């Protein structure tokens, strides 16, 4: 079973960081949640994006924040109203979880999203990925992320064999995501990983020949 058994070579790490950040500077998507560092706004976007395409989230994100502009406003709203506002994004446990997080944040943390990793993950509905996204995008922390797109990119470039979704590889992939974080550039780096997986290193038809990482990718050329 494939596993990363040794630390990343420093030169390879630097090459990956530099090329990915250069690619992102030229190709980053203009997404509304990238125009704010408000933890609540970031949290709303991250929960909406779970198992949902970006194009469907953009209009609903604006509508949701217009109706519930703060944690307090969301916490006070009846959960039935929150579910109706959420429609038709689907996966309806998400608005209930978000509503629950808002109520707990108001009751326990003065209406603020906690910036402590352990406290953040203690809120029902916030797992390690969502916590990492909020910490890095809202609070500027050096926190790793590992969603479907990031997992695919790191697995192909640094491991190259086996199944990226394999339970036995998740610890290695989290460690890899953390080890690659560039000091002072975590926001752009984490956003770049997600954009790269969504637009270049895609699940079915990756653009391998035009990929800026193809000469250091262990899965190149990728064939499904």
C-alpha positions, 0 to 999 in steps of 0.5 A: 500500500502506497505511503509517503515514507520520508519527508518532502525533499526541500527543493521539490517542496519549494518548486511545488509552492512556487509554481502553484502560487505563480499559477494561482496569481494568473488564474485564480477565480473571482469568488465573492468569499475571497473578498472578505476575511469575516469568519462568519462569511467564510464559514457560510461559504465553506459549508455551502460549498460542501458537495455543491458546485461553486456556480450554484453557491454564488447566488445563494451565498449572497442571498443568505448573507443578505437575510442573515448578515451576522451570527446573531441574526442567524441564531435568532432565525427559526431553523425552518426559515433557514432551511427554506432560504438554503433551498435548493442547494440540497444536503439539508443537514447543512443549514441545520448545522450552520444554525446550530453553530450560530446559536452555540457561538452566540451562547458561548463565544459572544457571537464570534467564531472561535479562532482556536482549532480545538474549540472550532472543531468542537462545534458540531458540523465543523470538521478538520477541513472546515476548521482549516479553511476558516483558520487560514482564510479568516484568521491568517493561520498556517492551517492545512486543508484537505478537501476532495480537490486538494486530496487529488492534487497532493496524491497525484503529485507526491504519491502517484499510486493507490486510491487517494480516498483510501483511509490508510492514506488520509493521515499521510495526506494531511501531514503532506498538506501541512508540510507544504504550507509556505510561511506568510502565503497560506491564504493564497496557497490553500486557495490555489490548491483548491482552484488547481484541483477544480480546474486543472488537476480534475477528477476525470480529464486533468489537463496534464500536458499544460500542467505546470507541475507535470515534470514533478508529478508522480502520476504524470501522465494521468490515465483514469 
